[in-house]
Amino acid sequence: MKRFFLVFLCLHGFALFAQVPPDWDRAAPPDTEAFKYSVGVSTPSLTEQDAFKSAWANALQNFASSIGTYFSSQTDISVRSAGFDSEIEDAFTLYLENSSFSTQVRLSGVREAARKTEPQNGAYIVRVLAVMGKEDYQKAVRYVENEEASFRAYTFFRQKVPALAPLSLQEKPRGFPDYYTWLRSTCVILTVQGDTRYLGQLELFVKKLFKNALVYAEILEGEQTRLVYDAGLHYGGIVRALEDTGLFAISKDNSRLVLRPAGSLNAFQQAADGMKDASALFVTGLEVIETPQRRMVNTENLVVNQFKSLASRQYRYNTVQFSLPPSFTGGAYLDETGIIGYITANRAAFPARYALICYAETRYEAGIAEYRVPALITAYCHATLFDVITGEAVSSETIDTKGFVFSPATTREDAVVSESRRALRFLFDAKNGRGLPVIMEQTLGAR
């Protein structure tokens, strides 16, 4: 498979401290700590100006060839003119072709250090010595390395994520100028200062923290990294979980996290073993039935039990039902906000990463006997997926029985309770088009 690189070269003046040897035209001076050199030789040209342009293009291509050696032997190198002004600047486009994608990088700090002109049979041959700063050269090399690594990461994640479309040769990820910009905007980039053995354990840590996390190993900016796809979904949880271990000093640069170990690798392994598991889910909630006489709390947990069954069967969670203590559920008007408050206050007691909180309720509306308007019962359920680590509600959805009539035969409490339970069961009946399968997809489908 070919890769395709597009490199723009610019000229920028700088102070040249290295002395140019007199025989530079026979062999380029050796590179120094500060500079890199390239000698370009023109083809015979009718004018001295055209000969210089040809020699300059050849010198730039020699720089390009050295960049090309960082990539596969299949890379083809060519330079073509993009037009000239009175000065040689932004005049050449360098192609390093490997034919699966294209990118561009500007080479700054390139200047003419010396020139020799030789008339030959009515034409001119020019030799030119081009020099550029070593730092500028390494910056260009590093950019192309990062771009190729980002392309590999995109290809890896595309196999797992349908939303990432295959791209043709010169296409870029939508909304981004190149692959590296896409990577820095889309992925959590994890690096460790010092002992890179932490990276393997860090990958296990992330995959335990997020059941469906996609992690890819790559080298960026010359450092070994772990890339986690979808920074919007994973960044906050990773930061919070790592901070909770107390084993790292964390430097944050947008989606890039640089970790400096402040504890042993063994301690980090133990922290990962004891971490809240994203593959486990505890289901809890309240079920309230309203009758003409009072509100009845947790009558049968019909909806909560259905949530637990679906989460285990359809979404492969290790589900555990958690019953709120009676002292906590005694309040007549407790809702999911109160449940979240309880979980937050008792965070250490919950072993799983996520809590699925179900609040189901029926509402009783009295009829008007003289107009033969029957009493009506409406049931609804609000489900919230709560992240115990970040303390945030990840997603939520509501379903109800509006459009379906539930009416008790009498206003007696037992009749109202019986019809209310029928309404609650209808929340997960297949006839209800926005029933439990829909609410589960909304809350758990992306996890």
C-alpha positions in Angstrom: 0.0 0.0 0.0 1.4 3.3 -1.0 1.6 6.4 1.2 1.6 9.9 -0.3 3.3 13.0 1.3 3.0 16.5 0.1 5.6 18.9 1.5 5.8 22.7 0.9 9.3 24.3 1.2 9.8 27.9 2.2 12.9 30.1 2.5 13.6 32.0 5.7 16.8 33.8 6.4 18.9 33.1 9.5 22.4 33.8 10.7 24.9 31.3 9.3 27.7 30.6 11.7 29.3 27.6 10.0 32.2 28.5 7.6 31.7 27.2 4.0 34.7 25.1 2.8 36.1 26.1 -0.7 35.4 22.6 -2.2 31.7 22.5 -1.1 30.6 22.1 -4.8 32.3 18.7 -5.0 30.8 17.3 -1.7 28.3 18.9 0.7 29.9 20.0 4.0 29.2 17.5 6.8 26.1 18.3 8.9 26.8 20.0 12.2 24.8 20.2 15.5 23.1 23.3 14.2 22.9 22.9 10.4 22.2 20.5 7.5 23.6 21.0 4.1 22.6 20.0 0.5 24.3 20.7 -2.8 22.1 21.1 -5.9 23.4 21.0 -9.4 21.4 22.3 -12.4 20.9 20.9 -15.8 22.4 23.0 -18.6 20.2 26.1 -19.0 20.0 29.0 -21.4 20.0 31.6 -18.7 21.8 31.8 -15.4 18.5 32.4 -13.6 17.0 29.2 -15.0 20.1 27.3 -14.1 19.9 28.6 -10.5 16.3 27.6 -10.2 17.1 24.1 -11.4 20.0 23.8 -9.0 17.9 25.0 -6.1 15.2 22.5 -6.9 17.9 19.8 -6.9 19.2 20.9 -3.5 15.7 20.9 -2.0 15.0 17.4 -3.4 18.2 16.2 -1.7 16.7 17.4 1.6 13.5 15.7 0.6 15.3 12.4 -0.1 16.8 12.4 3.4 13.3 12.8 4.8 12.1 10.1 2.6 14.6 7.6 4.1 12.4 7.6 7.2 9.7 5.7 5.3 9.4 2.6 3.3 11.6 1.8 0.3 8.6 2.0 -1.9 8.5 5.8 -1.4 9.0 7.7 -4.7 10.4 11.2 -4.5 9.9 14.0 -6.9 9.9 17.8 -6.8 7.9 20.0 -9.2 7.7 23.7 -9.7 4.8 25.6 -8.4 5.8 28.8 -10.2 8.3 31.5 -9.5 8.2 35.0 -8.4 11.3 37.3 -8.4 12.6 35.4 -5.4 12.8 31.6 -4.7 10.2 31.2 -2.1 7.3 28.8 -1.7 8.2 27.7 -5.1 8.5 23.9 -4.9 6.2 21.1 -3.8 7.8 18.0 -2.7 6.0 14.6 -3.1 6.9 11.6 -1.1 4.5 9.1 -2.7 3.3 5.9 -1.1 -0.2 6.4 -2.4 -2.7 5.9 0.4 -2.9 9.5 1.8 -1.3 12.9 1.4 -0.1 15.5 3.8 1.8 18.7 3.8 4.5 20.3 5.9 6.5 23.5 5.6 10.2 23.5 5.8 11.4 26.7 7.3 14.9 28.0 7.7 16.2 27.1 4.3 18.6 29.5 2.6 21.4 29.8 0.0 24.8 29.6 1.6 27.0 29.7 -1.6 26.7 29.5 -5.4 29.0 28.8 -8.3 28.1 29.4 -12.0 29.9 27.7 -14.9 29.4 28.6 -18.6 29.3 25.5 -20.8 28.9 25.5 -24.5 26.6 28.6 -24.6 24.6 27.4 -21.5 25.0 27.7 -17.8 25.5 25.1 -15.0 24.9 26.3 -11.5 25.9 24.6 -8.2 24.2 25.9 -5.1 24.8 25.1 -1.4 21.5 25.1 0.6 21.6 25.1 4.3 18.8 24.8 6.9 18.7 24.7 10.7 18.8 21.2 12.2 15.9 22.1 14.5 13.8 23.1 11.5 14.7 19.9 9.7 13.9 17.7 12.7 10.6 19.5 13.1 9.6 18.6 9.5 10.7 15.0 10.0 8.8 14.7 13.2 5.7 16.2 11.6 5.7 13.6 8.8 6.3 10.8 11.4 3.4 12.0 13.4 1.2 12.3 10.3 2.0 8.7 9.3 1.4 7.4 12.8 -1.9 9.3 13.0 -2.9 7.8 9.6 -2.2 4.3 11.0 -4.3 5.1 14.1 -7.2 6.3 11.9 -7.0 3.1 9.9 -7.0 1.0 13.1 -10.0 2.8 14.7 -11.9 2.9 11.4 -12.1 -0.9 11.5 -14.0 -0.6 14.8 -15.9 2.6 14.4 -18.4 2.8 11.4 -18.6 6.6 11.6 -15.0 6.8 10.5 -15.3 6.5 6.7 -12.5 5.2 4.5 -10.7 8.1 2.8 -9.2 8.3 -0.6 -5.7 9.5 -1.4 -6.0 13.2 -0.8 -8.9 13.2 1.6 -8.6 14.2 5.2 -10.8 13.4 8.2 -13.8 15.7 7.8 -13.3 19.1 9.4 -9.5 18.6 9.9 -6.5 19.8 7.8 -4.6 16.6 8.4 -4.6 13.3 10.3 -2.4 14.5 13.2 -4.8 17.4 13.9 -7.7 14.9 13.9 -5.8 12.6 16.3 -5.1 15.4 18.8 -8.7 16.5 18.7 -10.3 13.1 18.8 -8.2 10.8 21.0 -6.8 10.9 24.5 -3.0 10.7 24.2 -1.3 9.0 27.1 2.4 9.2 27.7 4.5 8.3 30.7 7.7 10.0 31.8 10.5 7.5 32.6 9.4 3.9 32.9 7.4 2.9 29.8 6.3 -0.3 31.5 3.5 1.7 33.0 2.0 2.0 29.5 0.9 -1.6 29.3 -0.7 -1.4 32.7 -2.2 1.9 31.8 -3.9 0.2 28.8 -5.4 -2.5 31.1 -6.5 0.3 33.5 -8.4 2.1 30.7 -10.0 -1.0 29.4 -11.2 -1.9 32.8 -12.5 1.6 33.4 -14.3 1.7 30.1 -15.8 -1.7 28.9 -15.7 -0.8 25.2 -12.7 1.5 25.1 -10.6 1.3 21.9 -6.9 1.6 22.7 -4.0 1.7 20.2 -0.2 1.8 20.8 1.8 4.2 18.7 4.8 6.5 18.7 4.1 10.3 18.6 6.6 13.1 19.1 9.2 10.4 19.4 7.5 8.9 22.5 5.6 5.7 23.1 2.0 6.4 23.7 -1.4 4.8 24.2 -4.2 6.4 22.2 -7.8 6.1 23.4 -10.5 6.8 20.8 -13.2 9.4 21.6 -11.7 11.9 24.0 -15.1 13.4 24.6 -16.4 10.1 26.1 -13.2 9.0 27.9 -11.1 12.0 28.9 -12.9 13.0 32.1 -13.2 9.5 33.5 -9.5 8.7 32.8 -8.3 11.9 34.5 -10.6 11.4 37.5 -9.6 7.7 37.9 -5.9 8.4 37.7 -6.2 11.2 40.1 -8.0 8.9 42.5 -5.0 6.6 42.6 -2.7 9.3 43.9 0.1 7.6 42.0 0.8 10.2 39.2 1.5 13.8 38.7 -0.5 14.6 35.6 0.3 17.4 33.1 -2.6 18.2 30.8 -2.2 19.6 27.3 -5.7 19.5 25.7 -6.4 15.8 25.2 -2.7 14.8 25.9 -1.9 13.6 29.4 1.7 13.3 30.5 2.0 11.1 33.6 4.9 11.3 35.9 4.9 8.3 38.3 4.8 9.1 42.0 4.4 5.5 43.1 5.6 2.1 42.1 4.4 0.0 39.2 3.2 -2.6 41.7 1.1 0.0 43.5 -0.5 1.0 40.1 -1.3 -2.7 39.4 -3.0 -3.0 42.8 -4.9 0.2 42.1 -6.1 -1.2 38.8 -7.2 -4.5 40.4 -9.2 -2.6 43.0 -10.7 -0.1 40.5 -14.4 0.1 39.9 -15.2 -2.2 37.0 -16.9 -0.8 33.9 -18.2 -4.3 32.9 -20.3 -4.4 36.1 -23.5 -2.5 36.5 -25.6 -2.0 39.6 -29.2 -1.3 39.1 -31.2 0.5 41.7 -34.3 2.7 41.9 -37.7 3.4 43.2 -41.2 2.5 42.1 -44.0 4.6 43.3 -47.8 4.0 42.9 -50.2 6.9 43.5 -53.6 6.0 44.8 -56.4 8.3 45.9 -55.4 7.6 49.5 -51.6 7.8 49.4 -48.3 7.1 47.6 -47.0 3.5 47.9 -43.2 3.2 47.5 -41.4 0.1 46.0 -44.5 -2.1 45.7 -42.9 -4.8 43.5 -39.9 -3.2 41.6 -41.4 -4.4 38.4 -39.5 -2.0 36.2 -36.2 -2.2 38.1 -36.2 -6.0 37.7 -36.8 -5.6 33.9 -33.9 -3.1 33.6 -31.6 -5.6 35.4 -32.6 -8.4 33.2 -32.2 -6.5 29.9 -28.8 -5.0 31.0 -27.5 -8.5 31.7 -29.0 -10.3 28.7 -28.8 -7.8 25.9 -25.8 -5.6 26.9 -23.7 -8.2 28.6 -23.2 -6.4 31.9 -22.5 -8.2 35.1 -25.6 -6.7 36.8 -26.3 -6.5 40.5 -29.5 -5.1 42.0 -28.9 -2.7 44.8 -31.8 -2.0 47.2 -31.7 1.4 48.8 -32.0 1.3 52.6 -35.5 1.7 54.1 -34.4 4.7 56.1 -33.5 6.4 52.8 -36.7 5.4 50.8 -39.1 6.5 53.5 -39.5 10.0 52.1 -42.8 10.4 50.3 -41.4 12.5 47.4 -37.9 11.0 46.9 -36.8 10.9 43.2 -33.7 10.1 41.1 -31.9 13.3 42.2 -32.1 12.0 45.8 -30.8 8.6 44.7 -27.8 10.2 43.0 -27.1 12.1 46.1 -27.1 8.9 48.2 -24.7 7.1 45.7 -22.4 10.1 45.7 -22.2 10.2 49.5 -21.5 6.5 49.6 -19.3 6.2 46.5 -16.8 3.8 48.1 -19.5 1.2 48.8 -20.3 0.7 45.1 -17.9 -1.6 43.3 -19.1 -0.9 39.7 -18.3 2.0 37.5 -21.9 2.7 36.5 -25.2 2.8 38.2 -28.4 2.5 36.3 -31.0 4.4 38.2 -34.7 3.8 37.5 -37.4 6.0 38.8 -40.9 4.6 37.9 -44.1 6.2 39.0 -47.8 6.1 38.3 -50.1 9.1 38.6 -53.7 8.8 39.4 -56.2 11.2 37.9 -59.7 11.1 39.5 -62.7 10.8 37.1 -65.9 12.7 37.1 -68.7 10.3 37.8 -71.6 12.6 36.8 -70.1 13.0 33.3 -69.1 9.4 33.1 -65.4 10.3 32.9 -63.4 7.4 34.3 -60.4 7.7 36.5 -57.1 7.4 34.6 -53.7 6.1 35.4 -50.5 7.2 33.6 -47.2 5.4 34.2 -43.7 6.7 33.3 -40.1 5.8 34.0 -37.0 8.0 33.9 -33.7 6.1 33.6 -30.3 7.6 34.3 -26.9 6.1 33.7 -24.7 7.6 36.5 -20.9 7.5 36.4 -19.7 6.8 40.0 -16.2 7.9 39.2 -16.8 11.2 37.6 -20.0 11.9 39.6 -21.9 12.8 36.4 -25.1 11.6 34.7 -23.9 10.1 31.5 -27.2 9.7 29.7 -30.9 9.6 30.5 -34.2 8.8 28.9 -37.9 8.8 29.7 -40.7 6.5 28.6 -44.4 6.7 29.5 -47.8 5.2 28.7 -49.3 8.3 27.1 -51.7 7.3 24.3 -52.7 4.1 26.2 -55.7 4.1 28.5 -55.4 2.5 32.0 -58.5 3.0 34.1 -59.3 1.2 37.4 -62.6 -0.5 37.7 -63.3 1.3 41.0 -61.6 3.9 43.2 -60.7 1.3 45.8 -57.0 1.2 46.6 -56.6 -2.5 45.6 -58.2 -1.8 42.2 -56.0 1.3 41.6 -52.9 -0.6 42.6 -53.7 -3.5 40.3 -54.3 -1.3 37.3 -51.2 0.8 38.2 -49.1 -2.4 38.1 -50.6 -3.2 34.7 -49.5 0.2 33.5 -46.0 -0.3 34.8 -45.8 -3.6 33.1 -46.8 -1.9 29.9 -43.7 0.2 30.0 -41.8 -2.9 28.9 -44.6 -4.4 26.8 -43.7 -4.8 23.1 -46.8 -2.9 22.1 -45.3 0.3 23.6 -43.2 1.5 20.8 -41.0 3.6 23.1 -40.7 1.0 25.7 -37.8 -0.4 27.7 -35.7 -1.5 24.7 -35.6 2.1 23.5 -34.7 3.6 26.8 -32.0 0.9 27.3 -30.4 1.7 23.9 -30.4 5.4 24.8 -28.7 4.9 28.2 -26.5 1.8 27.7 -26.0 1.5 23.9 -22.8 3.6 23.7 -21.2 2.1 26.8 
